[in-house]
Amino acid sequence: VTTTTRALTVTEAASRRRSIWAYAPDLVPRADIEAILAVTALAPSAFNLQPWRFVIVQDARLKQALAEAAHGQRQILGAPAVIVLYTDMRDALANADAIVHPSLPEDRRAGALRSIERFFAGKGDDEREDWGAQQGYIALGYLLLAAAEHGYQTSPMLGFDADRVKAALDLPSHVPVAALVSIGRGVEDGRPHHRLPLERLARFV
Ligand SMILES: Cc1cc2nc3c(=O)[nH]c(=O)nc-3n(C[C@H](O)[C@H](O)[C@H](O)COP(=O)(O)O)c2cc1C
């Protein structure tokens, strides 16, 4: 496992990042998690709504509850911290005023808020929350790269029972949980990347 003091380029972070299931027990300092989340929070989102929210779980009993909710996946109890990434559109829309760019003059500010209102007017709660969850995965990508840049290893997970995760952390029942991410100093190298060739993914027209 490689750690570094020089900031990695995006290419380096993406190349070195791998899913890691085994970690050293050392706690992740809060300042490091805050630095990683500060980069994560730079992720773009439609309307700039930023519906992502994070719970950083370090408490042993709560980690145990998360592990049980996630079919006993060993990277949860094995990691010093788990970041729970969820999205909350009810909160985001109730506070949309906070996300309109401060440089907008008053009339355009009101216009921006009206566009958001119009866009979501015909959508029910579930559809809004599904839309928010999609934004959440943009943040997940940033989070994984930011952790790599800071010399941490991670493992993103979707294999969990969201209702049990929400119950353990007192999260509101309407929120989608985008991912659990174990984070710490890895003690294994992970699998080398195995990716489809570009010609299978992209078409230039
Ligand atoms: C959204 C998401 C959910 C995932 N869920 C799980 C999971 O529940 N358990 C697991 O062991 N790996 C999980 N993975 C890890 C993937 O299997 C892994 O990222 C993929 O095989 C590529 O390997 P790499 O991360 O080492 O590059 C998940 C990855 C992502 C992005």
The ligand as a Gaussian input file, in Angstrom:
#p B3LYP/6-31G(d) Opt

LIG

0 1
 C      -21.489000       1.890000      -5.541000
 C      -20.584000       0.719000      -5.247000
 C      -21.056000      -0.293000      -4.428000
 C      -20.230000      -1.384000      -4.100000
 N      -20.676000      -2.324000      -3.214000
 C      -19.814000      -3.259000      -2.760000
 C      -20.182000      -4.129000      -1.699000
 O      -21.275000      -4.051000      -1.128000
 N      -19.276000      -5.050000      -1.275000
 C      -18.040000      -5.147000      -1.837000
 O      -17.258000      -5.989000      -1.387000
 N      -17.652000      -4.329000      -2.848000
 C      -18.510000      -3.384000      -3.306000
 N      -18.106000      -2.500000      -4.298000
 C      -16.739000      -2.594000      -4.825000
 C      -16.697000      -2.992000      -6.306000
 O      -16.859000      -4.363000      -6.451000
 C      -15.348000      -2.512000      -6.860000
 O      -15.308000      -1.110000      -6.809000
 C      -15.108000      -2.954000      -8.305000
 O      -15.011000      -4.351000      -8.376000
 C      -13.835000      -2.351000      -8.883000
 O      -12.726000      -2.647000      -8.095000
 P      -11.827000      -1.509000      -7.463000
 O      -12.727000      -0.679000      -6.552000
 O      -10.764000      -2.206000      -6.671000
 O      -11.269000      -0.686000      -8.569000
 C      -18.922000      -1.438000      -4.657000
 C      -18.484000      -0.408000      -5.495000
 C      -19.294000       0.652000      -5.772000
 C      -18.760000       1.772000      -6.637000

